[in-house]
Amino acid sequence: MKKFAFAVVLGASLCSFSFAADSWTGVISDAKCGAKHTDADTNEKSASCVKACVKGGSAAVLLTDGKVVAIDKASQKKVADHLGHKVTVTGKVEHDMLHIDSVKM
């Protein structure tokens, strides 16, 4: 019985690691301009461009660690108020798309 209980606890703990969300800090930009707006959090011209491109139909993306990370369609509304801002997001990457659980400035 002790071995069974140990196996259940071990299995549950391993599963909890696979479902844990990761965290990234970066700037919310747009897919059209991509990495051109790494300064959007401090440059009003860049921030305005990000907002205009997203309003024009371009998808929001996260610029982090020199990479442009695509944000999935379901998470686009979560970043709508943070266009051009430096944020920390939690979530997970699936099929090269970031699914966002939360966004903090």
N, CA, C and O atoms as CSV, one atom per row, in Angstrom:
chain,resi,resn,atom,element,x,y,z
A,1,MET,N,N,0.817,-1.195,0.000
A,1,MET,CA,C,0.000,0.000,0.000
A,1,MET,C,C,0.867,1.267,0.000
A,1,MET,O,O,0.523,2.255,-0.649
A,2,LYS,N,N,1.992,1.236,0.730
A,2,LYS,CA,C,2.869,2.400,0.774
A,2,LYS,C,C,3.448,2.685,-0.607
A,2,LYS,O,O,3.583,3.847,-0.992
A,3,LYS,N,N,3.792,1.636,-1.356
A,3,LYS,CA,C,4.347,1.836,-2.696
A,3,LYS,C,C,3.312,2.475,-3.618
A,3,LYS,O,O,3.647,3.334,-4.434
A,4,PHE,N,N,2.057,2.055,-3.486
A,4,PHE,CA,C,1.000,2.623,-4.311
A,4,PHE,C,C,0.809,4.111,-3.990
A,4,PHE,O,O,0.702,4.935,-4.897
A,5,ALA,N,N,0.769,4.445,-2.713
A,5,ALA,CA,C,0.604,5.840,-2.300
A,5,ALA,C,C,1.775,6.680,-2.790
A,5,ALA,O,O,1.577,7.802,-3.256
A,6,PHE,N,N,2.986,6.154,-2.690
A,6,PHE,CA,C,4.171,6.867,-3.165
A,6,PHE,C,C,4.075,7.101,-4.671
A,6,PHE,O,O,4.396,8.188,-5.151
A,7,ALA,N,N,3.640,6.096,-5.413
A,7,ALA,CA,C,3.507,6.215,-6.869
A,7,ALA,C,C,2.478,7.276,-7.243
A,7,ALA,O,O,2.682,8.034,-8.191
A,8,VAL,N,N,1.369,7.333,-6.500
A,8,VAL,CA,C,0.340,8.330,-6.779
A,8,VAL,C,C,0.874,9.741,-6.516
A,8,VAL,O,O,0.668,10.641,-7.330
A,9,VAL,N,N,1.550,9.934,-5.399
A,9,VAL,CA,C,2.102,11.247,-5.065
A,9,VAL,C,C,3.170,11.658,-6.078
A,9,VAL,O,O,3.200,12.808,-6.516
A,10,LEU,N,N,4.035,10.735,-6.448
A,10,LEU,CA,C,5.082,11.021,-7.431
A,10,LEU,C,C,4.461,11.382,-8.776
A,10,LEU,O,O,4.879,12.350,-9.412
A,11,GLY,N,N,3.485,10.625,-9.206
A,11,GLY,CA,C,2.822,10.903,-10.485
A,11,GLY,C,C,2.132,12.259,-10.484
A,11,GLY,O,O,2.211,12.996,-11.467
A,12,ALA,N,N,1.462,12.591,-9.397
A,12,ALA,CA,C,0.776,13.882,-9.293
A,12,ALA,C,C,1.772,15.033,-9.316
A,12,ALA,O,O,1.516,16.062,-9.942
A,13,SER,N,N,2.903,14.869,-8.642
A,13,SER,CA,C,3.891,15.950,-8.624
A,13,SER,C,C,4.537,16.133,-9.985
A,13,SER,O,O,4.831,17.265,-10.370
A,14,LEU,N,N,4.763,15.074,-10.715
A,14,LEU,CA,C,5.333,15.194,-12.055
A,14,LEU,C,C,4.356,15.873,-12.997
A,14,LEU,O,O,4.760,16.685,-13.830
A,15,CYS,N,N,3.079,15.553,-12.875
A,15,CYS,CA,C,2.075,16.196,-13.719
A,15,CYS,C,C,1.970,17.681,-13.421
A,15,CYS,O,O,1.759,18.479,-14.334
A,16,SER,N,N,2.111,18.059,-12.175
A,16,SER,CA,C,1.996,19.472,-11.835
A,16,SER,C,C,3.098,20.290,-12.483
A,16,SER,O,O,2.871,21.452,-12.819
A,17,PHE,N,N,4.276,19.730,-12.669
A,17,PHE,CA,C,5.357,20.451,-13.341
A,17,PHE,C,C,5.040,20.659,-14.809
A,17,PHE,O,O,5.371,21.710,-15.359
A,18,SER,N,N,4.416,19.703,-15.456
A,18,SER,CA,C,4.152,19.838,-16.883
A,18,SER,C,C,3.056,20.861,-17.178
A,18,SER,O,O,2.985,21.371,-18.296
A,19,PHE,N,N,2.198,21.171,-16.199
A,19,PHE,CA,C,1.128,22.120,-16.411
A,19,PHE,C,C,1.451,23.511,-15.879
A,19,PHE,O,O,0.629,24.419,-16.003
A,20,ALA,N,N,2.615,23.696,-15.296
A,20,ALA,CA,C,2.991,24.987,-14.723
A,20,ALA,C,C,3.194,26.012,-15.835
A,20,ALA,O,O,3.751,25.697,-16.887
A,21,ALA,N,N,2.742,27.233,-15.595
A,21,ALA,CA,C,2.890,28.306,-16.565
A,21,ALA,C,C,4.269,28.938,-16.421
A,21,ALA,O,O,4.854,28.956,-15.339
A,22,ASP,N,N,4.770,29.452,-17.535
A,22,ASP,CA,C,6.039,30.167,-17.540
A,22,ASP,C,C,5.757,31.665,-17.548
A,22,ASP,O,O,4.614,32.093,-17.711
A,23,SER,N,N,6.809,32.452,-17.372
A,23,SER,CA,C,6.677,33.894,-17.309
A,23,SER,C,C,7.731,34.535,-18.212
A,23,SER,O,O,8.875,34.085,-18.267
A,24,TRP,N,N,7.322,35.605,-18.927
A,24,TRP,CA,C,8.225,36.346,-19.790
A,24,TRP,C,C,7.996,37.825,-19.590
A,24,TRP,O,O,6.869,38.253,-19.345
A,25,THR,N,N,9.058,38.615,-19.692
A,25,THR,CA,C,8.959,40.067,-19.640
A,25,THR,C,C,9.400,40.610,-20.989
A,25,THR,O,O,10.419,40.193,-21.540
A,26,GLY,N,N,8.618,41.546,-21.512
A,26,GLY,CA,C,8.942,42.127,-22.804
A,26,GLY,C,C,7.974,43.238,-23.150
A,26,GLY,O,O,7.204,43.692,-22.304
A,27,VAL,N,N,8.018,43.675,-24.398
A,27,VAL,CA,C,7.179,44.767,-24.891
A,27,VAL,C,C,6.146,44.182,-25.849
A,27,VAL,O,O,6.466,43.339,-26.688
A,28,ILE,N,N,4.899,44.644,-25.713
A,28,ILE,CA,C,3.857,44.230,-26.647
A,28,ILE,C,C,3.988,45.096,-27.894
A,28,ILE,O,O,3.871,46.320,-27.824
A,29,SER,N,N,4.231,44.457,-29.032
A,29,SER,CA,C,4.381,45.146,-30.308
A,29,SER,C,C,3.357,44.563,-31.275
A,29,SER,O,O,2.374,43.951,-30.857
A,30,ASP,N,N,3.592,44.759,-32.569
A,30,ASP,CA,C,2.681,44.227,-33.585
A,30,ASP,C,C,3.449,43.362,-34.572
A,30,ASP,O,O,4.653,43.540,-34.755
A,31,ALA,N,N,2.759,42.434,-35.202
A,31,ALA,CA,C,3.395,41.486,-36.119
A,31,ALA,C,C,3.930,42.177,-37.382
A,31,ALA,O,O,4.913,41.716,-37.963
A,32,LYS,N,N,3.306,43.260,-37.804
A,32,LYS,CA,C,3.743,43.957,-39.015
A,32,LYS,C,C,5.138,44.556,-38.836
A,32,LYS,O,O,6.007,44.385,-39.691
A,33,CYS,N,N,5.344,45.249,-37.734
A,33,CYS,CA,C,6.628,45.909,-37.492
A,33,CYS,C,C,7.589,45.035,-36.687
A,33,CYS,O,O,8.804,45.216,-36.762
A,34,GLY,N,N,7.054,44.103,-35.930
A,34,GLY,CA,C,7.879,43.167,-35.181
A,34,GLY,C,C,8.851,43.834,-34.233
A,34,GLY,O,O,8.461,44.641,-33.389
A,35,ALA,N,N,10.122,43.492,-34.377
A,35,ALA,CA,C,11.163,43.932,-33.439
A,35,ALA,C,C,11.570,45.396,-33.604
A,35,ALA,O,O,12.433,45.871,-32.867
A,36,LYS,N,N,10.980,46.113,-34.540
A,36,LYS,CA,C,11.316,47.521,-34.726
A,36,LYS,C,C,10.921,48.378,-33.525
A,36,LYS,O,O,11.435,49.483,-33.353
A,37,HIS,N,N,10.010,47.871,-32.698
A,37,HIS,CA,C,9.485,48.686,-31.607
A,37,HIS,C,C,9.878,48.175,-30.230
A,37,HIS,O,O,9.054,48.156,-29.315
A,38,THR,N,N,11.119,47.764,-30.078
A,38,THR,CA,C,11.575,47.333,-28.751
A,38,THR,C,C,11.564,48.495,-27.764
A,38,THR,O,O,11.561,48.286,-26.551
A,39,ASP,N,N,11.559,49.714,-28.284
A,39,ASP,CA,C,11.564,50.916,-27.438
A,39,ASP,C,C,10.169,51.498,-27.228
A,39,ASP,O,O,10.045,52.619,-26.733
A,40,ALA,N,N,9.133,50.775,-27.586
A,40,ALA,CA,C,7.766,51.316,-27.532
A,40,ALA,C,C,7.344,51.734,-26.132
A,40,ALA,O,O,6.493,52.611,-25.981
A,41,ASP,N,N,7.922,51.124,-25.109
A,41,ASP,CA,C,7.555,51.497,-23.740
A,41,ASP,C,C,8.129,52.856,-23.333
A,41,ASP,O,O,7.672,53.447,-22.355
A,42,THR,N,N,9.121,53.358,-24.069
A,42,THR,CA,C,9.730,54.649,-23.741
A,42,THR,C,C,9.641,55.655,-24.894
A,42,THR,O,O,9.985,56.824,-24.716
A,43,ASN,N,N,9.191,55.222,-26.058
A,43,ASN,CA,C,9.139,56.079,-27.234
A,43,ASN,C,C,7.690,56.175,-27.718
A,43,ASN,O,O,7.135,55.194,-28.214
A,44,GLU,N,N,7.079,57.352,-27.576
A,44,GLU,CA,C,5.666,57.536,-27.932
A,44,GLU,C,C,5.404,57.269,-29.409
A,44,GLU,O,O,4.339,56.762,-29.761
A,45,LYS,N,N,6.356,57.602,-30.282
A,45,LYS,CA,C,6.178,57.362,-31.719
A,45,LYS,C,C,6.067,55.863,-31.995
A,45,LYS,O,O,5.212,55.440,-32.773
A,46,SER,N,N,6.921,55.061,-31.368
A,46,SER,CA,C,6.859,53.606,-31.536
A,46,SER,C,C,5.561,53.049,-30.968
A,46,SER,O,O,4.929,52.190,-31.585
A,47,ALA,N,N,5.161,53.533,-29.796
A,47,ALA,CA,C,3.926,53.058,-29.175
A,47,ALA,C,C,2.720,53.385,-30.053
A,47,ALA,O,O,1.813,52.563,-30.189
A,48,SER,N,N,2.702,54.570,-30.645
A,48,SER,CA,C,1.603,54.964,-31.535
A,48,SER,C,C,1.546,54.082,-32.766
A,48,SER,O,O,0.463,53.729,-33.232
A,49,CYS,N,N,2.703,53.725,-33.292
A,49,CYS,CA,C,2.766,52.849,-34.458
A,49,CYS,C,C,2.207,51.466,-34.119
A,49,CYS,O,O,1.454,50.889,-34.905
A,50,VAL,N,N,2.576,50.934,-32.950
A,50,VAL,CA,C,2.069,49.629,-32.515
A,50,VAL,C,C,0.543,49.672,-32.454
A,50,VAL,O,O,-0.128,48.780,-32.972
A,51,LYS,N,N,0.001,50.705,-31.823
A,51,LYS,CA,C,-1.453,50.822,-31.681
A,51,LYS,C,C,-2.135,50.935,-33.042
A,51,LYS,O,O,-3.173,50.313,-33.269
A,52,ALA,N,N,-1.558,51.724,-33.948
A,52,ALA,CA,C,-2.145,51.902,-35.279
A,52,ALA,C,C,-2.108,50.601,-36.077
A,52,ALA,O,O,-3.079,50.262,-36.755
A,53,CYS,N,N,-1.013,49.881,-36.003
A,53,CYS,CA,C,-0.893,48.622,-36.754
A,53,CYS,C,C,-1.880,47.571,-36.239
A,53,CYS,O,O,-2.493,46.854,-37.030
A,54,VAL,N,N,-2.034,47.479,-34.916
A,54,VAL,CA,C,-2.979,46.512,-34.359
A,54,VAL,C,C,-4.406,46.921,-34.706
A,54,VAL,O,O,-5.231,46.072,-35.044
A,55,LYS,N,N,-4.700,48.214,-34.624
A,55,LYS,CA,C,-6.030,48.691,-35.002
A,55,LYS,C,C,-6.303,48.398,-36.476
A,55,LYS,O,O,-7.445,48.146,-36.860
A,56,GLY,N,N,-5.259,48.429,-37.297
A,56,GLY,CA,C,-5.380,48.146,-38.724
A,56,GLY,C,C,-5.445,46.666,-39.070
A,56,GLY,O,O,-5.562,46.304,-40.241
A,57,GLY,N,N,-5.370,45.804,-38.050
A,57,GLY,CA,C,-5.533,44.373,-38.313
A,57,GLY,C,C,-4.322,43.510,-38.038
A,57,GLY,O,O,-4.418,42.284,-38.106
A,58,SER,N,N,-3.201,44.100,-37.735
A,58,SER,CA,C,-2.010,43.314,-37.411
A,58,SER,C,C,-2.174,42.691,-36.023
A,58,SER,O,O,-2.782,43.293,-35.137
A,59,ALA,N,N,-1.644,41.512,-35.839
A,59,ALA,CA,C,-1.732,40.828,-34.543
A,59,ALA,C,C,-0.698,41.388,-33.576
A,59,ALA,O,O,0.387,41.804,-33.982
A,60,ALA,N,N,-1.048,41.395,-32.295
A,60,ALA,CA,C,-0.093,41.779,-31.258
A,60,ALA,C,C,0.900,40.637,-31.061
A,60,ALA,O,O,0.546,39.466,-31.196
A,61,VAL,N,N,2.151,40.990,-30.738
A,61,VAL,CA,C,3.211,40.018,-30.466
A,61,VAL,C,C,3.963,40.476,-29.217
A,61,VAL,O,O,3.842,41.626,-28.794
A,62,LEU,N,N,4.732,39.572,-28.639
A,62,LEU,CA,C,5.575,39.900,-27.493
A,62,LEU,C,C,7.021,39.929,-27.951
A,62,LEU,O,O,7.508,38.968,-28.547
A,63,LEU,N,N,7.714,41.042,-27.671
A,63,LEU,CA,C,9.149,41.151,-27.954
A,63,LEU,C,C,9.878,40.838,-26.651
A,63,LEU,O,O,9.769,41.585,-25.679
A,64,THR,N,N,10.617,39.736,-26.634
A,64,THR,CA,C,11.330,39.351,-25.423
A,64,THR,C,C,12.624,38.646,-25.786
A,64,THR,O,O,12.645,37.815,-26.694
A,65,ASP,N,N,13.683,38.964,-25.097
A,65,ASP,CA,C,14.992,38.338,-25.308
A,65,ASP,C,C,15.419,38.370,-26.772
A,65,ASP,O,O,16.011,37.412,-27.268
A,66,GLY,N,N,15.120,39.468,-27.463
A,66,GLY,CA,C,15.509,39.610,-28.863
A,66,GLY,C,C,14.678,38.778,-29.828
A,66,GLY,O,O,15.044,38.641,-30.995
A,67,LYS,N,N,13.576,38.227,-29.366
A,67,LYS,CA,C,12.715,37.389,-30.205
A,67,LYS,C,C,11.334,38.005,-30.323
A,67,LYS,O,O,10.875,38.717,-29.429
A,68,VAL,N,N,10.678,37.719,-31.442
A,68,VAL,CA,C,9.289,38.100,-31.647
A,68,VAL,C,C,8.465,36.837,-31.420
A,68,VAL,O,O,8.590,35.859,-32.158
A,69,VAL,N,N,7.616,36.872,-30.385
A,69,VAL,CA,C,6.811,35.703,-30.030
A,69,VAL,C,C,5.358,35.983,-30.397
A,69,VAL,O,O,4.760,36.942,-29.910
A,70,ALA,N,N,4.796,35.139,-31.261
A,70,ALA,CA,C,3.402,35.290,-31.674
A,70,ALA,C,C,2.474,35.006,-30.494
A,70,ALA,O,O,2.726,34.106,-29.692
A,71,ILE,N,N,1.406,35.781,-30.402
A,71,ILE,CA,C,0.399,35.604,-29.356
A,71,ILE,C,C,-0.845,35.008,-30.005
A,71,ILE,O,O,-1.320,35.509,-31.024
A,72,ASP,N,N,-1.370,33.941,-29.415
A,72,ASP,CA,C,-2.521,33.275,-30.020
A,72,ASP,C,C,-3.756,34.182,-30.056
A,72,ASP,O,O,-3.860,35.159,-29.315
A,73,LYS,N,N,-4.673,33.824,-30.934
A,73,LYS,CA,C,-5.862,34.644,-31.167
A,73,LYS,C,C,-6.685,34.838,-29.898
A,73,LYS,O,O,-7.217,35.923,-29.666
A,74,ALA,N,N,-6.792,33.808,-29.083
A,74,ALA,CA,C,-7.586,33.893,-27.851
A,74,ALA,C,C,-6.981,34.873,-26.838
A,74,ALA,O,O,-7.699,35.391,-25.983
A,75,SER,N,N,-5.688,35.129,-26.923
A,75,SER,CA,C,-5.015,36.012,-25.954
A,75,SER,C,C,-4.879,37.453,-26.428
A,75,SER,O,O,-4.406,38.301,-25.672
A,76,GLN,N,N,-5.280,37.750,-27.658
A,76,GLN,CA,C,-5.130,39.098,-28.201
A,76,GLN,C,C,-5.870,40.141,-27.356
A,76,GLN,O,O,-5.348,41.236,-27.145
A,77,LYS,N,N,-7.062,39.826,-26.875
A,77,LYS,CA,C,-7.827,40.784,-26.064
A,77,LYS,C,C,-7.147,41.061,-24.725
A,77,LYS,O,O,-7.300,42.145,-24.161
A,78,LYS,N,N,-6.396,40.082,-24.215
A,78,LYS,CA,C,-5.728,40.250,-22.917
A,78,LYS,C,C,-4.621,41.291,-22.982
A,78,LYS,O,O,-4.284,41.898,-21.966
A,79,VAL,N,N,-4.048,41.507,-24.170
A,79,VAL,CA,C,-2.956,42.477,-24.302
A,79,VAL,C,C,-3.409,43.786,-24.946
A,79,VAL,O,O,-2.598,44.695,-25.123
A,80,ALA,N,N,-4.689,43.897,-25.300
A,80,ALA,CA,C,-5.192,45.080,-26.019
A,80,ALA,C,C,-4.931,46.378,-25.264
A,80,ALA,O,O,-4.664,47.403,-25.891
A,81,ASP,N,N,-4.999,46.361,-23.951
A,81,ASP,CA,C,-4.754,47.579,-23.162
A,81,ASP,C,C,-3.273,47.817,-22.876
A,81,ASP,O,O,-2.918,48.780,-22.195
A,82,HIS,N,N,-2.412,46.948,-23.390
A,82,HIS,CA,C,-0.978,47.030,-23.082
A,82,HIS,C,C,-0.111,47.231,-24.329
A,82,HIS,O,O,1.102,47.027,-24.273
A,83,LEU,N,N,-0.710,47.623,-25.440
A,83,LEU,CA,C,0.046,47.816,-26.680
A,83,LEU,C,C,1.119,48.881,-26.473
A,83,LEU,O,O,0.830,49.994,-26.034
A,84,GLY,N,N,2.355,48.526,-26.795
A,84,GLY,CA,C,3.471,49.448,-26.634
A,84,GLY,C,C,4.026,49.518,-25.227
A,84,GLY,O,O,4.929,50.311,-24.963
A,85,HIS,N,N,3.509,48.710,-24.318
A,85,HIS,CA,C,3.974,48.736,-22.928
A,85,HIS,C,C,4.893,47.562,-22.625
A,85,HIS,O,O,4.819,46.511,-23.261
A,86,LYS,N,N,5.753,47.763,-21.646
A,86,LYS,CA,C,6.574,46.681,-21.118
A,86,LYS,C,C,5.720,45.933,-20.100
A,86,LYS,O,O,5.168,46.536,-19.181
A,87,VAL,N,N,5.614,44.610,-20.270
A,87,VAL,CA,C,4.746,43.802,-19.426
A,87,VAL,C,C,5.444,42.503,-19.032
A,87,VAL,O,O,6.462,42.120,-19.608
A,88,THR,N,N,4.874,41.851,-18.049
A,88,THR,CA,C,5.251,40.484,-17.709
A,88,THR,C,C,4.012,39.637,-17.924
A,88,THR,O,O,2.955,39.906,-17.353
A,89,VAL,N,N,4.148,38.614,-18.751
A,89,VAL,CA,C,3.022,37.726,-19.031
A,89,VAL,C,C,3.328,36.339,-18.487
A,89,VAL,O,O,4.480,35.908,-18.447
A,90,THR,N,N,2.280,35.659,-18.074
A,90,THR,CA,C,2.406,34.253,-17.709
A,90,THR,C,C,1.538,33.467,-18.667
A,90,THR,O,O,0.490,33.936,-19.111
A,91,GLY,N,N,1.986,32.271,-18.976
A,91,GLY,CA,C,1.248,31.425,-19.904
A,91,GLY,C,C,2.125,30.294,-20.376
A,91,GLY,O,O,3.061,29.877,-19.694
A,92,LYS,N,N,1.803,29.804,-21.563
A,92,LYS,CA,C,2.589,28.709,-22.122
A,92,LYS,C,C,2.648,28.843,-23.641
A,92,LYS,O,O,1.764,29.424,-24.270
A,93,VAL,N,N,3.705,28.294,-24.204
A,93,VAL,CA,C,3.876,28.295,-25.645
A,93,VAL,C,C,3.475,26.924,-26.173
A,93,VAL,O,O,4.001,25.896,-25.747
A,94,GLU,N,N,2.534,26.936,-27.108
A,94,GLU,CA,C,2.090,25.705,-27.754
A,94,GLU,C,C,2.084,25.947,-29.257
A,94,GLU,O,O,1.475,26.909,-29.727
A,95,HIS,N,N,2.746,25.096,-30.005
A,95,HIS,CA,C,2.807,25.204,-31.467
A,95,HIS,C,C,3.297,26.579,-31.900
A,95,HIS,O,O,2.728,27.189,-32.805
A,96,ASP,N,N,4.354,27.066,-31.254
A,96,ASP,CA,C,4.980,28.349,-31.563
A,96,ASP,C,C,4.069,29.556,-31.350
A,96,ASP,O,O,4.308,30.621,-31.918
A,97,MET,N,N,3.037,29.397,-30.545
A,97,MET,CA,C,2.132,30.494,-30.213
A,97,MET,C,C,2.055,30.621,-28.696
A,97,MET,O,O,1.973,29.620,-27.985
A,98,LEU,N,N,2.081,31.859,-28.206
A,98,LEU,CA,C,1.994,32.113,-26.777
A,98,LEU,C,C,0.531,32.217,-26.361
A,98,LEU,O,O,-0.206,33.057,-26.878
A,99,HIS,N,N,0.114,31.373,-25.437
A,99,HIS,CA,C,-1.218,31.453,-24.832
A,99,HIS,C,C,-1.028,32.140,-23.490
A,99,HIS,O,O,-0.322,31.620,-22.626
A,100,ILE,N,N,-1.644,33.295,-23.301
A,100,ILE,CA,C,-1.428,34.113,-22.120
A,100,ILE,C,C,-2.514,33.855,-21.087
A,100,ILE,O,O,-3.708,33.901,-21.382
A,101,ASP,N,N,-2.061,33.581,-19.862
A,101,ASP,CA,C,-2.979,33.438,-18.728
A,101,ASP,C,C,-3.191,34.791,-18.051
A,101,ASP,O,O,-4.318,35.130,-17.690
A,102,SER,N,N,-2.102,35.579,-17.872
A,102,SER,CA,C,-2.229,36.878,-17.227
A,102,SER,C,C,-1.177,37.841,-17.760
A,102,SER,O,O,-0.129,37.436,-18.264
A,103,VAL,N,N,-1.490,39.140,-17.633
A,103,VAL,CA,C,-0.609,40.212,-18.085
A,103,VAL,C,C,-0.494,41.226,-16.953
A,103,VAL,O,O,-1.502,41.646,-16.384
A,104,LYS,N,N,0.743,41.621,-16.627
A,104,LYS,CA,C,0.970,42.646,-15.607
A,104,LYS,C,C,1.965,43.673,-16.140
A,104,LYS,O,O,2.949,43.325,-16.794
A,105,MET,N,N,1.692,44.932,-15.851
A,105,MET,CA,C,2.621,45.995,-16.249
A,105,MET,C,C,3.769,46.045,-15.273
A,105,MET,O,O,4.670,46.871,-15.422
